[in-house]
Amino acid sequence: MTPNATALVIDTETDQGRNARPIQVATINVQTGFEWMAYFNSGRPISPFVTKIHGITDADVAGLERFDLQKFELSDYLIGHNVRFDWGVIGRPSTKLICTVRLARFAFPEWSRYSQSRCIEQLIGEAAAREMTAAAHDALGDARMCYLLYKACCERLQIEPTDFAAAHRMANQAKPVRQMPFGKYKGRAIKDLPSNYVQWLLSNVQSMNPSLYSALQKRLAKDVFIADEAVTK
């Protein structure tokens, strides 16, 4: 166990589906249980598409400051469901990431699906999950569900929730999605998918499996990196 290490469960709501900026950020301190949440103005209009998901409008954030990573009290670890998305939204800080999608796959291999709502349903039952997910798509509500899932994973794996090094190691042992599970390229390796198709999927497919979303994001990021390299040469 890493002595004195810190960790925050994090969730964000954003202004747009692509190149997203945070308009709501929530965290839960794993050691203390302290909850924090704030709204922000991203400096541009909120997409009507994402407003339908989280309910936050331009009027809700009018006059607020933009999120500033320099003012954010960063921890040694960030924990989240598809945490690389939230990490990217707040500015890709230098910290270690524990993804509860990956951790749940490792802790509960018998489960059939790993979206956060389905994880909670398989964990506590349909009726209790329905009540808890009533606050879904609110950053603090989602962070609370993620915290519950994280603690359940640690209990199943017989590690302390504050043993972040062990949780990080086990999460990274989970097998990532490598092949497209549906659509015109079903069975095709994600690394070989056309870039424009990946962009279309990320922009148009709702309620995507978080592991698939993460794999597609990495695929797209690789294209951006290659393009940047070509420009600088």
Secondary structure, DSSP 8 states (H G I E B T S, - for coil): --TT--EEEEEEEES-SSS--EEEEEEEETTT--EEEEE---SS---HHHHHHH---HHHHTT-----GGGS---SEEEETTHHHHHHHTT--S-EEEEHHHHHHHH-TT-S--SHHHHHHHHH-HHHHHHHGGGTTSHHHHHHHHHHHHHHHHHHHT--TT-HHHHHHHHTTS----B--SSTTTTSBGGGS-HHHHHHHHHH--S--HHHHHHHHHHHHHHHHHHHHHHH-
